[in-house]
Amino acid sequence: MNSADISIIAVTAIITGAVLILLMTRRFFAFREKKLEAETTLAAEKAAQYAVSNEELEQRVRVLEQIVTDSGAQTAAQIEALRSKPLGAPQKSSQESLG
């Protein structure tokens, strides 16, 4: 083997190595791109679920605010009145209590 044959073999080996590295790099970045797309889709789905859940919670808070601000004192008084009545006791009508 002379020096020309050795240099051809060396150049061929270097080119083959470079091509292999290039192909592996392209495959790696294609894989990373697909992975990022999947993560983005998953994040968007989670964001949509959180938005729906958040809307439901806001609606429930609105109802609770309405209950508290509209007739909270009246509702509490009615509940306490029901608690203080003995079970099975006859209820007096409004005419009996007046007369």
C-alpha positions in Angstrom: 0.0 0.0 0.0 1.3 3.3 -0.9 0.5 6.7 0.6 -2.2 7.5 -2.1 -4.2 4.4 -1.1 -3.9 5.2 2.6 -5.1 8.8 2.0 -8.1 7.5 -0.1 -9.0 5.2 2.8 -8.7 7.9 5.3 -10.8 10.4 3.3 -13.4 7.7 2.8 -13.5 6.9 6.5 -13.8 10.6 7.4 -16.6 11.2 4.9 -18.5 8.1 6.0 -18.2 9.2 9.6 -19.4 12.7 8.8 -22.4 11.3 6.9 -23.3 9.0 9.8 -23.0 11.8 12.3 -25.2 14.0 10.0 -27.8 11.3 9.6 -27.9 10.6 13.4 -28.2 14.4 14.1 -31.1 14.8 11.7 -32.9 11.8 13.2 -32.3 13.2 16.7 -33.7 16.6 15.9 -36.7 15.1 14.1 -37.4 13.0 17.2 -37.1 16.1 19.4 -39.5 18.1 17.1 -42.1 15.3 17.4 -41.7 15.2 21.1 -42.1 18.9 21.4 -45.3 18.8 19.3 -46.7 16.1 21.5 -45.9 18.1 24.6 -47.4 21.2 23.1 -50.6 19.3 22.3 -50.8 17.9 25.8 -50.2 21.3 27.4 -53.0 22.8 25.2 -55.4 20.0 26.3 -54.5 20.6 30.0 -55.0 24.3 29.6 -58.5 23.7 28.1 -59.4 21.4 31.0 -58.2 24.0 33.5 -60.2 26.7 31.8 -63.4 24.5 32.0 -62.7 23.7 35.6 -62.0 27.3 36.4 -65.3 28.4 34.8 -67.2 25.8 36.9 -65.5 27.0 40.1 -66.3 30.7 39.2 -69.9 29.8 38.6 -70.1 28.0 42.0 -68.5 31.0 43.7 -71.0 33.3 42.1 -73.9 31.2 43.4 -72.4 31.2 46.9 -71.9 35.0 46.8 -75.5 35.4 45.8 -76.7 33.2 48.6 -74.5 35.1 51.1 -75.4 38.6 49.9 -79.1 38.1 49.1 -80.6 36.5 52.1 -77.8 35.1 54.3 -79.3 36.4 57.5 -82.8 35.2 56.7 -81.6 31.8 55.6 -79.5 31.4 58.8 -82.5 32.4 60.9 -84.8 29.9 59.1 -82.2 27.1 59.7 -81.9 28.0 63.4 -85.7 28.1 63.7 -85.9 24.6 62.2 -83.3 23.3 64.5 -85.0 24.7 67.6 -88.3 23.0 66.9 -88.8 19.6 68.5 -89.5 16.7 66.2 -93.1 15.8 65.9 -94.4 18.9 67.7 -97.5 20.3 66.2 -97.0 23.6 64.4 -99.1 26.5 65.4 -100.8 28.4 62.6 -100.5 32.1 62.4 -104.2 32.5 63.5 -103.7 30.4 66.7 -100.7 32.5 67.7 -102.7 35.7 67.2 -105.8 34.6 68.9 
